[in-house]
Amino acid sequence: SIETVAGLIESNWKQQADLFNLKVVIPVNSIASVSLPLLNFKNATILESGKAVWQDGTFVTGVTGVKDAKIDGTNVNISLGSGTYEFEISGN
């Protein structure tokens, strides 16, 4: 966690063999870019609070606060507005 002029930015992650979880908190009136590892998954799916934001190699719209997602090598960079997000990355 880090204190900024906008407020506290928090992150907490957990990795298992076939799953990666990341929780982030972005302060009010802020935007952030979060880089999520694909962990060598061939068909990675990224969920935010159970709703898909990345599937079949593309960004899935419709999750509040999640503005965009783009692949960058072995990571997916996700643009976020303020709020609390719980990402889950899985695949095969």
C-alpha distance (Angstrom), angle and dihedral (degrees) to the residues before:
residue distance angle dihedral
S1 . . .
I2 3.77 . .
E3 3.79 132.2 .
T4 3.82 114.2 -131.8
V5 3.81 133.3 176.0
A6 3.83 86.8 -98.4
G7 3.81 93.8 50.8
L8 3.78 140.4 -90.2
I9 3.81 119.0 -25.1
E10 3.79 110.8 -158.3
S11 3.79 134.8 -172.0
N12 3.77 134.6 175.9
W13 3.79 126.8 174.4
K14 3.79 140.7 -175.5
Q15 3.80 128.7 -170.1
Q16 3.79 128.4 -160.4
A17 3.80 129.0 173.1
D18 3.81 95.3 -86.2
L19 3.81 103.0 13.9
F20 3.79 139.7 57.5
N21 3.81 123.2 -167.1
L22 3.79 126.3 -167.0
K23 3.78 127.5 179.9
V24 3.81 117.6 -168.0
V25 3.78 132.5 178.0
I26 3.82 117.9 -157.4
P27 3.84 117.3 -166.5
V28 3.81 123.0 -115.0
N29 3.83 115.7 -78.4
S30 3.82 91.8 15.1
I31 3.78 135.7 115.5
A32 3.78 127.5 -152.1
S33 3.77 142.9 -174.9
V34 3.80 114.6 -139.8
S35 3.78 121.4 -166.9
L36 3.81 114.4 -148.6
P37 3.82 121.5 -167.7
L38 3.80 118.2 -126.0
L39 3.84 90.2 -150.6
N40 3.82 93.5 -146.4
F41 3.81 91.5 -64.3
K42 3.80 109.3 155.8
N43 3.80 93.5 -154.5
A44 3.79 104.1 26.3
T45 3.77 120.8 -174.8
I46 3.78 121.1 -165.3
L47 3.78 118.7 -160.7
E48 3.80 127.8 -170.9
S49 3.81 110.9 -156.5
G50 3.81 88.6 -22.7
K51 3.83 96.8 -48.7
A52 3.81 121.7 109.7
V53 3.81 117.4 -111.5
W54 3.84 96.4 162.0
Q55 3.78 124.3 31.2
D56 3.81 135.9 149.6
G57 3.81 90.4 6.7
T58 3.81 96.3 -56.7
F59 3.80 142.3 91.8
V60 3.80 116.1 -96.6
T61 3.81 114.2 -149.1
G62 3.77 127.1 -147.5
V63 3.81 106.1 70.3
T64 3.80 112.4 118.1
G65 3.81 112.8 -113.5
V66 3.81 95.3 11.2
K67 3.81 103.9 111.0
D68 3.81 104.2 175.3
A69 3.80 144.6 -23.4
K70 3.79 130.1 -152.9
I71 3.76 132.9 177.7
D72 3.80 117.4 -117.4
G73 3.79 111.3 -178.4
T74 3.80 106.8 -64.6
N75 3.82 95.4 -8.8
V76 3.77 138.1 70.1
N77 3.81 113.2 -138.2
I78 3.79 111.9 -149.2
S79 3.82 124.1 -164.2
L80 3.80 113.1 -143.9
G81 3.76 140.1 -176.1
S82 3.79 122.6 -145.0
G83 3.80 118.1 -58.7
T84 3.79 143.8 76.0
Y85 3.80 117.9 -62.4
E86 3.80 131.4 -173.1
F87 3.80 112.5 -164.0
E88 3.79 126.1 -169.0
I89 3.81 121.1 -169.3
S90 3.78 119.7 -164.8
G91 3.77 138.2 153.2
N92 3.76 145.1 128.7
